[in-house]
Amino acid sequence: MRGEATIEVNGLRKRFGPTLALDGMSFTVRPGRVTGFVGPNGAGKSTTMRVVLGLDAADEGTALIGGRPYRSLREPLRHVGALLDAAALQPSRSARGHLLWLARSQGLGARRVDEVIGQVGLRSAARRKAGGFSLGMRQRLGIAAALLGDPPVLMLDEPVNGLDPEGIVWIRGFLRSLAAEGRAVLVSSHLMSELQGTADHLIVVGRGRVIADTGVAELIAAASRGRVTVRTPVPERAMRALTQAGAAVTVTERDSITVSGLPGERIVAVLTANSVPFSEVVTQRATLEEAYMELTRDAVEFQAVAGREAVR
């Protein structure tokens, strides 16, 4: 399976009229891990996925699944499973009927349909009409459809949308288990919190291009930048001493300063040598959300004005 479990996107460009949706999008999704595909609304995530799946044609560049374009795949559900729109179903069909219709188009039998229904927790609702499903249940049905061909590659667009807390916990563990089997799992989202504890690797995009292609740990480390919080009753004295030692210092609260450019042990030594009292020296660690927000700050298409300025 591993040899087939890759998505390779190289130099994709795509215009819709005057709008440049993709501007040289390039990345590789590798097997054995969950890759988060994240960025603000309008960053190009859905367009990229549609190009990979042959639903839109790129103006330039290539998109390959296991080294081949989607349109060249015979029985494509055996190569890649995708969930782009949970509402894309015939509401008068039962969940099982919907999956049987898809399975027959790929030469798959009823046994496989029943297997995936069980995998996503829809066994008790299998014969209910899909039109009456909640959004969360439709998401589960869409994931079942993506799994029908037991594909080595999975592409899911906002799969957590509409799920209740129990469903969110379930899908996080489920996606990790699929990656552990050697599959390449690409999960798009505009909310980093949806991928917390799930993604191993992140492709961060904005304005149609890749901003970062990195591991989660590496992204957090880069965003943290060795910042240290110091609590002291005399922040002005602390600032003078640390600035003279070569640090960059900003006041964050009445009794707290943020220091960068010096490690924590050096900060303690400088304060002690200058008889500056302090109660706490803590190295900061950025959250995944903070790292994401910092990366995408300039890639957000619409930004609200904060605070009082918004109502003037």
Buried (B, 14 or more C-beta within 10 A) or exposed (E): BEEBBBBBBBBBBBBEEEEBBBBBBBBBBBBBBBBBBBBBEBBBBBBBBBBBBBEBEBEEBBBBBBEEEBEEBEEBBBBBBBBBEBEEBEEEBBBBBBBBBBBEEBEBEEEBBBEBBEBBBBEEBBEBBBEEBEEBBBBBBBBBBBBBBBBBBBBBBBBBBBBEEEBBEBBBEBBBEBBEEBBBBBBBBBEBEBBBEBBBBBBBBBBBBBBBBBEBEEBBBBBBEEBBBBBBEBBEBBBBBBEEBEBEBEEEEEBBBBBBBBEBEBBBEBBEEBEBEBEEBEEBEBBBEBBBBBBBEEBBEEEEEEEEEEEE
